[in-house]
Amino acid sequence: GKHMVLDDWSECPSCKFPSLYAEFTRRVAEDKTCAMCNKPVNPNDIEKLNEDQARSLLIADQQDDKKNKKSDGVNSPVGDDPSTPRSFDGDGNQKGVKVDTDRD
Protein backbone atom coordinates (compact mmCIF):
# COMPACT_ATOMS: atom_id res chain seq x y z
CA GLY A 1 0.00 0.00 0.00
CA LYS A 2 0.89 3.65 -0.21
CA HIS A 3 1.51 6.04 2.64
CA MET A 4 -1.30 8.45 3.45
CA VAL A 5 -0.33 12.09 2.99
CA LEU A 6 -2.12 14.99 4.63
CA ASP A 7 -2.30 17.04 1.42
CA ASP A 8 -4.03 14.27 -0.61
CA TRP A 9 -6.49 12.93 1.96
CA SER A 10 -10.05 11.84 1.28
CA GLU A 11 -12.43 9.18 2.49
CA CYS A 12 -15.22 7.06 1.12
CA PRO A 13 -18.55 8.90 1.43
CA SER A 14 -20.20 5.62 2.52
CA CYS A 15 -17.80 3.81 4.86
CA LYS A 16 -15.48 6.75 5.68
CA PHE A 17 -12.37 4.63 5.03
CA PRO A 18 -9.44 7.01 4.42
CA SER A 19 -7.83 7.03 1.00
CA LEU A 20 -5.53 9.09 -1.17
CA TYR A 21 -7.73 11.50 -3.11
CA ALA A 22 -5.90 11.04 -6.43
CA GLU A 23 -5.97 7.23 -6.21
CA PHE A 24 -9.54 7.02 -4.94
CA THR A 25 -10.98 9.31 -7.61
CA ARG A 26 -9.07 7.38 -10.31
CA ARG A 27 -10.38 4.05 -9.02
CA VAL A 28 -13.95 5.29 -8.66
CA ALA A 29 -13.87 6.70 -12.20
CA GLU A 30 -13.02 3.18 -13.42
CA ASP A 31 -14.97 0.92 -11.05
CA LYS A 32 -17.69 3.23 -9.64
CA THR A 33 -17.34 1.53 -6.21
CA CYS A 34 -15.31 1.76 -3.02
CA ALA A 35 -12.77 -1.06 -2.70
CA MET A 36 -13.44 -1.35 1.04
CA CYS A 37 -17.25 -1.38 1.24
CA ASN A 38 -18.08 -2.18 -2.41
CA LYS A 39 -20.84 0.44 -2.37
CA PRO A 40 -21.38 2.68 -5.40
CA VAL A 41 -19.56 6.02 -5.18
CA ASN A 42 -20.31 9.11 -7.23
CA PRO A 43 -16.95 10.77 -8.04
CA ASN A 44 -18.54 14.17 -7.32
CA ASP A 45 -19.19 13.06 -3.73
CA ILE A 46 -15.49 12.51 -2.97
CA GLU A 47 -14.10 15.41 -0.98
CA LYS A 48 -10.41 16.23 -0.81
CA LEU A 49 -9.74 17.25 2.78
CA ASN A 50 -7.32 20.01 3.64
CA GLU A 51 -4.40 19.22 5.95
CA ASP A 52 -6.17 20.57 9.05
CA GLN A 53 -9.24 18.41 8.36
CA ALA A 54 -7.07 15.31 7.81
CA ARG A 55 -5.10 15.98 10.99
CA SER A 56 -8.37 16.42 12.92
CA LEU A 57 -9.56 13.00 11.73
CA LEU A 58 -6.33 11.43 12.92
CA ILE A 59 -6.64 13.08 16.32
CA ALA A 60 -10.30 12.02 16.62
CA ASP A 61 -9.29 8.46 15.72
CA GLN A 62 -6.64 8.57 18.43
CA GLN A 63 -9.19 9.75 20.99
CA ASP A 64 -11.61 7.00 19.95
CA ASP A 65 -8.83 4.43 20.33
CA LYS A 66 -8.08 5.70 23.85
CA LYS A 67 -11.77 5.44 24.78
CA ASN A 68 -12.02 1.93 23.33
CA LYS A 69 -8.84 0.87 25.10
CA LYS A 70 -10.25 2.04 28.43
CA SER A 71 -13.61 0.37 27.86
CA ASP A 72 -12.52 -2.98 26.46
CA GLY A 73 -8.75 -3.16 26.99
CA VAL A 74 -8.14 -3.87 23.31
CA ASN A 75 -5.98 -1.74 21.04
CA SER A 76 -6.88 -1.12 17.41
CA PRO A 77 -4.47 -2.99 15.13
CA VAL A 78 -2.20 -1.36 12.60
CA GLY A 79 -1.27 -3.19 9.42
CA ASP A 80 -1.12 -6.97 9.57
CA ASP A 81 0.08 -7.22 13.17
CA PRO A 82 -2.94 -7.16 15.49
CA SER A 83 -0.68 -6.80 18.52
CA THR A 84 0.59 -3.39 17.35
CA PRO A 85 -1.40 -0.55 18.98
CA ARG A 86 -2.21 2.68 17.20
CA SER A 87 -0.35 5.63 18.61
CA PHE A 88 -0.24 9.25 17.44
CA ASP A 89 2.15 12.10 18.15
CA GLY A 90 1.06 15.63 19.06
CA ASP A 91 0.72 16.59 15.38
CA GLY A 92 -1.81 13.83 14.69
CA ASN A 93 0.70 11.66 12.85
CA GLN A 94 0.56 7.97 13.59
CA LYS A 95 3.72 6.83 15.32
CA GLY A 96 5.50 4.06 13.45
CA VAL A 97 3.68 4.95 10.23
CA LYS A 98 5.23 7.43 7.84
CA VAL A 99 2.88 10.23 6.82
CA ASP A 100 4.53 12.10 3.97
CA THR A 101 3.89 15.83 4.02
CA ASP A 102 6.50 16.64 1.36
CA ARG A 103 5.54 15.83 -2.20
CA ASP A 104 8.16 15.23 -4.89
Phi and psi restraints in degrees (range 20) as a CNS / XPLOR table:
assign (resid 1 and name C) (resid 2 and name N)
       (resid 2 and name CA) (resid 2 and name C) 1.0 -100.9 20.0 2
assign (resid 2 and name N) (resid 2 and name CA)
       (resid 2 and name C) (resid 3 and name N) 1.0 155.5 20.0 2
assign (resid 2 and name C) (resid 3 and name N)
       (resid 3 and name CA) (resid 3 and name C) 1.0 -74.5 20.0 2
assign (resid 3 and name N) (resid 3 and name CA)
       (resid 3 and name C) (resid 4 and name N) 1.0 140.0 20.0 2
assign (resid 3 and name C) (resid 4 and name N)
       (resid 4 and name CA) (resid 4 and name C) 1.0 -74.4 20.0 2
assign (resid 4 and name N) (resid 4 and name CA)
       (resid 4 and name C) (resid 5 and name N) 1.0 140.3 20.0 2
assign (resid 4 and name C) (resid 5 and name N)
       (resid 5 and name CA) (resid 5 and name C) 1.0 -123.8 20.0 2
assign (resid 5 and name N) (resid 5 and name CA)
       (resid 5 and name C) (resid 6 and name N) 1.0 141.2 20.0 2
assign (resid 5 and name C) (resid 6 and name N)
       (resid 6 and name CA) (resid 6 and name C) 1.0 -64.8 20.0 2
assign (resid 6 and name N) (resid 6 and name CA)
       (resid 6 and name C) (resid 7 and name N) 1.0 -27.5 20.0 2
assign (resid 6 and name C) (resid 7 and name N)
       (resid 7 and name CA) (resid 7 and name C) 1.0 -92.0 20.0 2
assign (resid 7 and name N) (resid 7 and name CA)
       (resid 7 and name C) (resid 8 and name N) 1.0 9.1 20.0 2
assign (resid 7 and name C) (resid 8 and name N)
       (resid 8 and name CA) (resid 8 and name C) 1.0 -140.6 20.0 2
assign (resid 8 and name N) (resid 8 and name CA)
       (resid 8 and name C) (resid 9 and name N) 1.0 40.3 20.0 2
assign (resid 8 and name C) (resid 9 and name N)
       (resid 9 and name CA) (resid 9 and name C) 1.0 -96.4 20.0 2
assign (resid 9 and name N) (resid 9 and name CA)
       (resid 9 and name C) (resid 10 and name N) 1.0 135.1 20.0 2
assign (resid 9 and name C) (resid 10 and name N)
       (resid 10 and name CA) (resid 10 and name C) 1.0 -148.2 20.0 2
assign (resid 10 and name N) (resid 10 and name CA)
       (resid 10 and name C) (resid 11 and name N) 1.0 -179.0 20.0 2
assign (resid 10 and name C) (resid 11 and name N)
       (resid 11 and name CA) (resid 11 and name C) 1.0 -151.6 20.0 2
assign (resid 11 and name N) (resid 11 and name CA)
       (resid 11 and name C) (resid 12 and name N) 1.0 157.8 20.0 2
assign (resid 11 and name C) (resid 12 and name N)
       (resid 12 and name CA) (resid 12 and name C) 1.0 -65.5 20.0 2
assign (resid 12 and name N) (resid 12 and name CA)
       (resid 12 and name C) (resid 13 and name N) 1.0 132.1 20.0 2
assign (resid 12 and name C) (resid 13 and name N)
       (resid 13 and name CA) (resid 13 and name C) 1.0 -63.7 20.0 2
assign (resid 13 and name N) (resid 13 and name CA)
       (resid 13 and name C) (resid 14 and name N) 1.0 -23.0 20.0 2
assign (resid 13 and name C) (resid 14 and name N)
       (resid 14 and name CA) (resid 14 and name C) 1.0 -89.8 20.0 2
assign (resid 14 and name N) (resid 14 and name CA)
       (resid 14 and name C) (resid 15 and name N) 1.0 -56.9 20.0 2
assign (resid 14 and name C) (resid 15 and name N)
       (resid 15 and name CA) (resid 15 and name C) 1.0 -100.7 20.0 2
assign (resid 15 and name N) (resid 15 and name CA)
       (resid 15 and name C) (resid 16 and name N) 1.0 -6.8 20.0 2
assign (resid 15 and name C) (resid 16 and name N)
       (resid 16 and name CA) (resid 16 and name C) 1.0 66.2 20.0 2
assign (resid 16 and name N) (resid 16 and name CA)
       (resid 16 and name C) (resid 17 and name N) 1.0 15.0 20.0 2
assign (resid 16 and name C) (resid 17 and name N)
       (resid 17 and name CA) (resid 17 and name C) 1.0 -67.4 20.0 2
assign (resid 17 and name N) (resid 17 and name CA)
       (resid 17 and name C) (resid 18 and name N) 1.0 130.4 20.0 2
assign (resid 17 and name C) (resid 18 and name N)
       (resid 18 and name CA) (resid 18 and name C) 1.0 -69.2 20.0 2
assign (resid 18 and name N) (resid 18 and name CA)
       (resid 18 and name C) (resid 19 and name N) 1.0 146.4 20.0 2
assign (resid 18 and name C) (resid 19 and name N)
       (resid 19 and name CA) (resid 19 and name C) 1.0 -154.4 20.0 2
assign (resid 19 and name N) (resid 19 and name CA)
       (resid 19 and name C) (resid 20 and name N) 1.0 159.5 20.0 2
assign (resid 19 and name C) (resid 20 and name N)
       (resid 20 and name CA) (resid 20 and name C) 1.0 -70.8 20.0 2
assign (resid 20 and name N) (resid 20 and name CA)
       (resid 20 and name C) (resid 21 and name N) 1.0 129.1 20.0 2
assign (resid 20 and name C) (resid 21 and name N)
       (resid 21 and name CA) (resid 21 and name C) 1.0 -55.8 20.0 2
assign (resid 21 and name N) (resid 21 and name CA)
       (resid 21 and name C) (resid 22 and name N) 1.0 -49.8 20.0 2
assign (resid 21 and name C) (resid 22 and name N)
       (resid 22 and name CA) (resid 22 and name C) 1.0 -61.0 20.0 2
assign (resid 22 and name N) (resid 22 and name CA)
       (resid 22 and name C) (resid 23 and name N) 1.0 -43.3 20.0 2
assign (resid 22 and name C) (resid 23 and name N)
       (resid 23 and name CA) (resid 23 and name C) 1.0 -70.8 20.0 2
assign (resid 23 and name N) (resid 23 and name CA)
       (resid 23 and name C) (resid 24 and name N) 1.0 -41.7 20.0 2
assign (resid 23 and name C) (resid 24 and name N)
       (resid 24 and name CA) (resid 24 and name C) 1.0 -66.6 20.0 2
assign (resid 24 and name N) (resid 24 and name CA)
       (resid 24 and name C) (resid 25 and name N) 1.0 -45.0 20.0 2
assign (resid 24 and name C) (resid 25 and name N)
       (resid 25 and name CA) (resid 25 and name C) 1.0 -65.3 20.0 2
assign (resid 25 and name N) (resid 25 and name CA)
       (resid 25 and name C) (resid 26 and name N) 1.0 -36.0 20.0 2
assign (resid 25 and name C) (resid 26 and name N)
       (resid 26 and name CA) (resid 26 and name C) 1.0 -64.1 20.0 2
assign (resid 26 and name N) (resid 26 and name CA)
       (resid 26 and name C) (resid 27 and name N) 1.0 -45.9 20.0 2
assign (resid 26 and name C) (resid 27 and name N)
       (resid 27 and name CA) (resid 27 and name C) 1.0 -65.4 20.0 2
assign (resid 27 and name N) (resid 27 and name CA)
       (resid 27 and name C) (resid 28 and name N) 1.0 -43.4 20.0 2
assign (resid 27 and name C) (resid 28 and name N)
       (resid 28 and name CA) (resid 28 and name C) 1.0 -65.7 20.0 2
assign (resid 28 and name N) (resid 28 and name CA)
       (resid 28 and name C) (resid 29 and name N) 1.0 -34.8 20.0 2
assign (resid 28 and name C) (resid 29 and name N)
       (resid 29 and name CA) (resid 29 and name C) 1.0 -62.4 20.0 2
assign (resid 29 and name N) (resid 29 and name CA)
       (resid 29 and name C) (resid 30 and name N) 1.0 -33.2 20.0 2
assign (resid 29 and name C) (resid 30 and name N)
       (resid 30 and name CA) (resid 30 and name C) 1.0 -84.4 20.0 2
assign (resid 30 and name N) (resid 30 and name CA)
       (resid 30 and name C) (resid 31 and name N) 1.0 -49.9 20.0 2
assign (resid 30 and name C) (resid 31 and name N)
       (resid 31 and name CA) (resid 31 and name C) 1.0 -101.8 20.0 2
assign (resid 31 and name N) (resid 31 and name CA)
       (resid 31 and name C) (resid 32 and name N) 1.0 -18.7 20.0 2
assign (resid 31 and name C) (resid 32 and name N)
       (resid 32 and name CA) (resid 32 and name C) 1.0 65.8 20.0 2
assign (resid 32 and name N) (resid 32 and name CA)
       (resid 32 and name C) (resid 33 and name N) 1.0 12.0 20.0 2
assign (resid 32 and name C) (resid 33 and name N)
       (resid 33 and name CA) (resid 33 and name C) 1.0 -137.7 20.0 2
assign (resid 33 and name N) (resid 33 and name CA)
       (resid 33 and name C) (resid 34 and name N) 1.0 161.2 20.0 2
assign (resid 33 and name C) (resid 34 and name N)
       (resid 34 and name CA) (resid 34 and name C) 1.0 -82.6 20.0 2
assign (resid 34 and name N) (resid 34 and name CA)
       (resid 34 and name C) (resid 35 and name N) 1.0 135.6 20.0 2
assign (resid 34 and name C) (resid 35 and name N)
       (resid 35 and name CA) (resid 35 and name C) 1.0 -69.6 20.0 2
assign (resid 35 and name N) (resid 35 and name CA)
       (resid 35 and name C) (resid 36 and name N) 1.0 -22.8 20.0 2
assign (resid 35 and name C) (resid 36 and name N)
       (resid 36 and name CA) (resid 36 and name C) 1.0 -86.6 20.0 2
assign (resid 36 and name N) (resid 36 and name CA)
       (resid 36 and name C) (resid 37 and name N) 1.0 -45.8 20.0 2
assign (resid 36 and name C) (resid 37 and name N)
       (resid 37 and name CA) (resid 37 and name C) 1.0 -106.4 20.0 2
assign (resid 37 and name N) (resid 37 and name CA)
       (resid 37 and name C) (resid 38 and name N) 1.0 -9.4 20.0 2
assign (resid 37 and name C) (resid 38 and name N)
       (resid 38 and name CA) (resid 38 and name C) 1.0 61.1 20.0 2
assign (resid 38 and name N) (resid 38 and name CA)
       (resid 38 and name C) (resid 39 and name N) 1.0 17.3 20.0 2
assign (resid 38 and name C) (resid 39 and name N)
       (resid 39 and name CA) (resid 39 and name C) 1.0 -86.8 20.0 2
assign (resid 39 and name N) (resid 39 and name CA)
       (resid 39 and name C) (resid 40 and name N) 1.0 150.9 20.0 2
assign (resid 39 and name C) (resid 40 and name N)
       (resid 40 and name CA) (resid 40 and name C) 1.0 -61.8 20.0 2
assign (resid 40 and name N) (resid 40 and name CA)
       (resid 40 and name C) (resid 41 and name N) 1.0 141.1 20.0 2
assign (resid 40 and name C) (resid 41 and name N)
       (resid 41 and name CA) (resid 41 and name C) 1.0 -130.0 20.0 2
assign (resid 41 and name N) (resid 41 and name CA)
       (resid 41 and name C) (resid 42 and name N) 1.0 128.6 20.0 2
assign (resid 41 and name C) (resid 42 and name N)
       (resid 42 and name CA) (resid 42 and name C) 1.0 -84.5 20.0 2
assign (resid 42 and name N) (resid 42 and name CA)
       (resid 42 and name C) (resid 43 and name N) 1.0 123.3 20.0 2
assign (resid 42 and name C) (resid 43 and name N)
       (resid 43 and name CA) (resid 43 and name C) 1.0 -54.1 20.0 2
assign (resid 43 and name N) (resid 43 and name CA)
       (resid 43 and name C) (resid 44 and name N) 1.0 -29.3 20.0 2
assign (resid 43 and name C) (resid 44 and name N)
       (resid 44 and name CA) (resid 44 and name C) 1.0 -71.0 20.0 2
assign (resid 44 and name N) (resid 44 and name CA)
       (resid 44 and name C) (resid 45 and name N) 1.0 -15.1 20.0 2
assign (resid 44 and name C) (resid 45 and name N)
       (resid 45 and name CA) (resid 45 and name C) 1.0 -89.8 20.0 2
assign (resid 45 and name N) (resid 45 and name CA)
       (resid 45 and name C) (resid 46 and name N) 1.0 -5.2 20.0 2
assign (resid 45 and name C) (resid 46 and name N)
       (resid 46 and name CA) (resid 46 and name C) 1.0 -84.2 20.0 2
assign (resid 46 and name N) (resid 46 and name CA)
       (resid 46 and name C) (resid 47 and name N) 1.0 122.8 20.0 2
assign (resid 46 and name C) (resid 47 and name N)
       (resid 47 and name CA) (resid 47 and name C) 1.0 -105.7 20.0 2
assign (resid 47 and name N) (resid 47 and name CA)
       (resid 47 and name C) (resid 48 and name N) 1.0 130.1 20.0 2
assign (resid 47 and name C) (resid 48 and name N)
       (resid 48 and name CA) (resid 48 and name C) 1.0 -85.7 20.0 2
assign (resid 48 and name N) (resid 48 and name CA)
       (resid 48 and name C) (resid 49 and name N) 1.0 118.5 20.0 2
assign (resid 48 and name C) (resid 49 and name N)
       (resid 49 and name CA) (resid 49 and name C) 1.0 -81.6 20.0 2
assign (resid 49 and name N) (resid 49 and name CA)
       (resid 49 and name C) (resid 50 and name N) 1.0 148.4 20.0 2
assign (resid 49 and name C) (resid 50 and name N)
       (resid 50 and name CA) (resid 50 and name C) 1.0 -80.4 20.0 2
assign (resid 50 and name N) (resid 50 and name CA)
       (resid 50 and name C) (resid 51 and name N) 1.0 170.7 20.0 2
assign (resid 50 and name C) (resid 51 and name N)
       (resid 51 and name CA) (resid 51 and name C) 1.0 -60.9 20.0 2
assign (resid 51 and name N) (resid 51 and name CA)
       (resid 51 and name C) (resid 52 and name N) 1.0 -37.4 20.0 2
assign (resid 51 and name C) (resid 52 and name N)
       (resid 52 and name CA) (resid 52 and name C) 1.0 -65.7 20.0 2
assign (resid 52 and name N) (resid 52 and name CA)
       (resid 52 and name C) (resid 53 and name N) 1.0 -40.9 20.0 2
assign (resid 52 and name C) (resid 53 and name N)
       (resid 53 and name CA) (resid 53 and name C) 1.0 -64.0 20.0 2
assign (resid 53 and name N) (resid 53 and name CA)
       (resid 53 and name C) (resid 54 and name N) 1.0 -43.9 20.0 2
assign (resid 53 and name C) (resid 54 and name N)
       (resid 54 and name CA) (resid 54 and name C) 1.0 -62.6 20.0 2
assign (resid 54 and name N) (resid 54 and name CA)
       (resid 54 and name C) (resid 55 and name N) 1.0 -44.9 20.0 2
assign (resid 54 and name C) (resid 55 and name N)
       (resid 55 and name CA) (resid 55 and name C) 1.0 -61.8 20.0 2
assign (resid 55 and name N) (resid 55 and name CA)
       (resid 55 and name C) (resid 56 and name N) 1.0 -40.1 20.0 2
assign (resid 55 and name C) (resid 56 and name N)
       (resid 56 and name CA) (resid 56 and name C) 1.0 -61.9 20.0 2
assign (resid 56 and name N) (resid 56 and name CA)
       (resid 56 and name C) (resid 57 and name N) 1.0 -39.3 20.0 2
assign (resid 56 and name C) (resid 57 and name N)
       (resid 57 and name CA) (resid 57 and name C) 1.0 -62.6 20.0 2
assign (resid 57 and name N) (resid 57 and name CA)
       (resid 57 and name C) (resid 58 and name N) 1.0 -41.2 20.0 2
assign (resid 57 and name C) (resid 58 and name N)
       (resid 58 and name CA) (resid 58 and name C) 1.0 -63.6 20.0 2
assign (resid 58 and name N) (resid 58 and name CA)
       (resid 58 and name C) (resid 59 and name N) 1.0 -42.8 20.0 2
assign (resid 58 and name C) (resid 59 and name N)
       (resid 59 and name CA) (resid 59 and name C) 1.0 -66.0 20.0 2
assign (resid 59 and name N) (resid 59 and name CA)
       (resid 59 and name C) (resid 60 and name N) 1.0 -41.6 20.0 2
assign (resid 59 and name C) (resid 60 and name N)
       (resid 60 and name CA) (resid 60 and name C) 1.0 -62.7 20.0 2
assign (resid 60 and name N) (resid 60 and name CA)
       (resid 60 and name C) (resid 61 and name N) 1.0 -39.4 20.0 2
assign (resid 60 and name C) (resid 61 and name N)
       (resid 61 and name CA) (resid 61 and name C) 1.0 -63.1 20.0 2
assign (resid 61 and name N) (resid 61 and name CA)
       (resid 61 and name C) (resid 62 and name N) 1.0 -40.3 20.0 2
assign (resid 61 and name C) (resid 62 and name N)
       (resid 62 and name CA) (resid 62 and name C) 1.0 -62.5 20.0 2
assign (resid 62 and name N) (resid 62 and name CA)
       (resid 62 and name C) (resid 63 and name N) 1.0 -44.2 20.0 2
assign (resid 62 and name C) (resid 63 and name N)
       (resid 63 and name CA) (resid 63 and name C) 1.0 -64.9 20.0 2
assign (resid 63 and name N) (resid 63 and name CA)
       (resid 63 and name C) (resid 64 and name N) 1.0 -39.7 20.0 2
assign (resid 63 and name C) (resid 64 and name N)
       (resid 64 and name CA) (resid 64 and name C) 1.0 -62.6 20.0 2
assign (resid 64 and name N) (resid 64 and name CA)
       (resid 64 and name C) (resid 65 and name N) 1.0 -41.2 20.0 2
assign (resid 64 and name C) (resid 65 and name N)
       (resid 65 and name CA) (resid 65 and name C) 1.0 -62.5 20.0 2
assign (resid 65 and name N) (resid 65 and name CA)
       (resid 65 and name C) (resid 66 and name N) 1.0 -40.1 20.0 2
assign (resid 65 and name C) (resid 66 and name N)
       (resid 66 and name CA) (resid 66 and name C) 1.0 -64.0 20.0 2
assign (resid 66 and name N) (resid 66 and name CA)
       (resid 66 and name C) (resid 67 and name N) 1.0 -42.6 20.0 2
assign (resid 66 and name C) (resid 67 and name N)
       (resid 67 and name CA) (resid 67 and name C) 1.0 -62.7 20.0 2
assign (resid 67 and name N) (resid 67 and name CA)
       (resid 67 and name C) (resid 68 and name N) 1.0 -45.3 20.0 2
assign (resid 67 and name C) (resid 68 and name N)
       (resid 68 and name CA) (resid 68 and name C) 1.0 -64.3 20.0 2
assign (resid 68 and name N) (resid 68 and name CA)
       (resid 68 and name C) (resid 69 and name N) 1.0 -37.8 20.0 2
assign (resid 68 and name C) (resid 69 and name N)
       (resid 69 and name CA) (resid 69 and name C) 1.0 -63.8 20.0 2
assign (resid 69 and name N) (resid 69 and name CA)
       (resid 69 and name C) (resid 70 and name N) 1.0 -41.5 20.0 2
assign (resid 69 and name C) (resid 70 and name N)
       (resid 70 and name CA) (resid 70 and name C) 1.0 -67.9 20.0 2
assign (resid 70 and name N) (resid 70 and name CA)
       (resid 70 and name C) (resid 71 and name N) 1.0 -37.1 20.0 2
assign (resid 70 and name C) (resid 71 and name N)
       (resid 71 and name CA) (resid 71 and name C) 1.0 -81.7 20.0 2
assign (resid 71 and name N) (resid 71 and name CA)
       (resid 71 and name C) (resid 72 and name N) 1.0 -34.9 20.0 2
assign (resid 71 and name C) (resid 72 and name N)
       (resid 72 and name CA) (resid 72 and name C) 1.0 -124.5 20.0 2
assign (resid 72 and name N) (resid 72 and name CA)
       (resid 72 and name C) (resid 73 and name N) 1.0 -4.5 20.0 2
assign (resid 72 and name C) (resid 73 and name N)
       (resid 73 and name CA) (resid 73 and name C) 1.0 72.5 20.0 2
assign (resid 73 and name N) (resid 73 and name CA)
       (resid 73 and name C) (resid 74 and name N) 1.0 11.1 20.0 2
assign (resid 73 and name C) (resid 74 and name N)
       (resid 74 and name CA) (resid 74 and name C) 1.0 -112.2 20.0 2
assign (resid 74 and name N) (resid 74 and name CA)
       (resid 74 and name C) (resid 75 and name N) 1.0 135.4 20.0 2
assign (resid 74 and name C) (resid 75 and name N)
       (resid 75 and name CA) (resid 75 and name C) 1.0 -90.5 20.0 2
assign (resid 75 and name N) (resid 75 and name CA)
       (resid 75 and name C) (resid 76 and name N) 1.0 149.0 20.0 2
assign (resid 75 and name C) (resid 76 and name N)
       (resid 76 and name CA) (resid 76 and name C) 1.0 -73.9 20.0 2
assign (resid 76 and name N) (resid 76 and name CA)
       (resid 76 and name C) (resid 77 and name N) 1.0 134.3 20.0 2
assign (resid 76 and name C) (resid 77 and name N)
       (resid 77 and name CA) (resid 77 and name C) 1.0 -75.1 20.0 2
assign (resid 77 and name N) (resid 77 and name CA)
       (resid 77 and name C) (resid 78 and name N) 1.0 155.9 20.0 2
assign (resid 77 and name C) (resid 78 and name N)
       (resid 78 and name CA) (resid 78 and name C) 1.0 -122.0 20.0 2
assign (resid 78 and name N) (resid 78 and name CA)
       (resid 78 and name C) (resid 79 and name N) 1.0 131.4 20.0 2
assign (resid 78 and name C) (resid 79 and name N)
       (resid 79 and name CA) (resid 79 and name C) 1.0 63.7 20.0 2
assign (resid 79 and name N) (resid 79 and name CA)
       (resid 79 and name C) (resid 80 and name N) 1.0 -144.8 20.0 2
assign (resid 79 and name C) (resid 80 and name N)
       (resid 80 and name CA) (resid 80 and name C) 1.0 -88.9 20.0 2
assign (resid 80 and name N) (resid 80 and name CA)
       (resid 80 and name C) (resid 81 and name N) 1.0 -10.0 20.0 2
assign (resid 80 and name C) (resid 81 and name N)
       (resid 81 and name CA) (resid 81 and name C) 1.0 -98.3 20.0 2
assign (resid 81 and name N) (resid 81 and name CA)
       (resid 81 and name C) (resid 82 and name N) 1.0 101.9 20.0 2
assign (resid 81 and name C) (resid 82 and name N)
       (resid 82 and name CA) (resid 82 and name C) 1.0 -68.0 20.0 2
assign (resid 82 and name N) (resid 82 and name CA)
       (resid 82 and name C) (resid 83 and name N) 1.0 -10.9 20.0 2
assign (resid 82 and name C) (resid 83 and name N)
       (resid 83 and name CA) (resid 83 and name C) 1.0 -87.1 20.0 2
assign (resid 83 and name N) (resid 83 and name CA)
       (resid 83 and name C) (resid 84 and name N) 1.0 -5.6 20.0 2
assign (resid 83 and name C) (resid 84 and name N)
       (resid 84 and name CA) (resid 84 and name C) 1.0 -88.2 20.0 2
assign (resid 84 and name N) (resid 84 and name CA)
       (resid 84 and name C) (resid 85 and name N) 1.0 115.9 20.0 2
assign (resid 84 and name C) (resid 85 and name N)
       (resid 85 and name CA) (resid 85 and name C) 1.0 -77.7 20.0 2
assign (resid 85 and name N) (resid 85 and name CA)
       (resid 85 and name C) (resid 86 and name N) 1.0 153.0 20.0 2
assign (resid 85 and name C) (resid 86 and name N)
       (resid 86 and name CA) (resid 86 and name C) 1.0 -76.5 20.0 2
assign (resid 86 and name N) (resid 86 and name CA)
       (resid 86 and name C) (resid 87 and name N) 1.0 140.2 20.0 2
assign (resid 86 and name C) (resid 87 and name N)
       (resid 87 and name CA) (resid 87 and name C) 1.0 -149.4 20.0 2
assign (resid 87 and name N) (resid 87 and name CA)
       (resid 87 and name C) (resid 88 and name N) 1.0 136.6 20.0 2
assign (resid 87 and name C) (resid 88 and name N)
       (resid 88 and name CA) (resid 88 and name C) 1.0 -123.0 20.0 2
assign (resid 88 and name N) (resid 88 and name CA)
       (resid 88 and name C) (resid 89 and name N) 1.0 147.5 20.0 2
assign (resid 88 and name C) (resid 89 and name N)
       (resid 89 and name CA) (resid 89 and name C) 1.0 -85.6 20.0 2
assign (resid 89 and name N) (resid 89 and name CA)
       (resid 89 and name C) (resid 90 and name N) 1.0 -178.4 20.0 2
assign (resid 89 and name C) (resid 90 and name N)
       (resid 90 and name CA) (resid 90 and name C) 1.0 -64.9 20.0 2
assign (resid 90 and name N) (resid 90 and name CA)
       (resid 90 and name C) (resid 91 and name N) 1.0 -16.9 20.0 2
assign (resid 90 and name C) (resid 91 and name N)
       (resid 91 and name CA) (resid 91 and name C) 1.0 -92.1 20.0 2
assign (resid 91 and name N) (resid 91 and name CA)
       (resid 91 and name C) (resid 92 and name N) 1.0 1.8 20.0 2
assign (resid 91 and name C) (resid 92 and name N)
       (resid 92 and name CA) (resid 92 and name C) 1.0 86.0 20.0 2
assign (resid 92 and name N) (resid 92 and name CA)
       (resid 92 and name C) (resid 93 and name N) 1.0 8.6 20.0 2
assign (resid 92 and name C) (resid 93 and name N)
       (resid 93 and name CA) (resid 93 and name C) 1.0 -89.5 20.0 2
assign (resid 93 and name N) (resid 93 and name CA)
       (resid 93 and name C) (resid 94 and name N) 1.0 136.3 20.0 2
assign (resid 93 and name C) (resid 94 and name N)
       (resid 94 and name CA) (resid 94 and name C) 1.0 -71.7 20.0 2
assign (resid 94 and name N) (resid 94 and name CA)
       (resid 94 and name C) (resid 95 and name N) 1.0 126.3 20.0 2
assign (resid 94 and name C) (resid 95 and name N)
       (resid 95 and name CA) (resid 95 and name C) 1.0 -68.2 20.0 2
assign (resid 95 and name N) (resid 95 and name CA)
       (resid 95 and name C) (resid 96 and name N) 1.0 138.8 20.0 2
assign (resid 95 and name C) (resid 96 and name N)
       (resid 96 and name CA) (resid 96 and name C) 1.0 83.2 20.0 2
assign (resid 96 and name N) (resid 96 and name CA)
       (resid 96 and name C) (resid 97 and name N) 1.0 -4.8 20.0 2
assign (resid 96 and name C) (resid 97 and name N)
       (resid 97 and name CA) (resid 97 and name C) 1.0 -125.2 20.0 2
assign (resid 97 and name N) (resid 97 and name CA)
       (resid 97 and name C) (resid 98 and name N) 1.0 125.4 20.0 2
assign (resid 97 and name C) (resid 98 and name N)
       (resid 98 and name CA) (resid 98 and name C) 1.0 -76.4 20.0 2
assign (resid 98 and name N) (resid 98 and name CA)
       (resid 98 and name C) (resid 99 and name N) 1.0 124.8 20.0 2
assign (resid 98 and name C) (resid 99 and name N)
       (resid 99 and name CA) (resid 99 and name C) 1.0 -112.8 20.0 2
assign (resid 99 and name N) (resid 99 and name CA)
       (resid 99 and name C) (resid 100 and name N) 1.0 107.7 20.0 2
assign (resid 99 and name C) (resid 100 and name N)
       (resid 100 and name CA) (resid 100 and name C) 1.0 -76.6 20.0 2
assign (resid 100 and name N) (resid 100 and name CA)
       (resid 100 and name C) (resid 101 and name N) 1.0 123.9 20.0 2
assign (resid 100 and name C) (resid 101 and name N)
       (resid 101 and name CA) (resid 101 and name C) 1.0 -106.8 20.0 2
assign (resid 101 and name N) (resid 101 and name CA)
       (resid 101 and name C) (resid 102 and name N) 1.0 -12.4 20.0 2
assign (resid 101 and name C) (resid 102 and name N)
       (resid 102 and name CA) (resid 102 and name C) 1.0 -100.8 20.0 2
assign (resid 102 and name N) (resid 102 and name CA)
       (resid 102 and name C) (resid 103 and name N) 1.0 128.6 20.0 2
assign (resid 102 and name C) (resid 103 and name N)
       (resid 103 and name CA) (resid 103 and name C) 1.0 -105.6 20.0 2
assign (resid 103 and name N) (resid 103 and name CA)
       (resid 103 and name C) (resid 104 and name N) 1.0 135.7 20.0 2
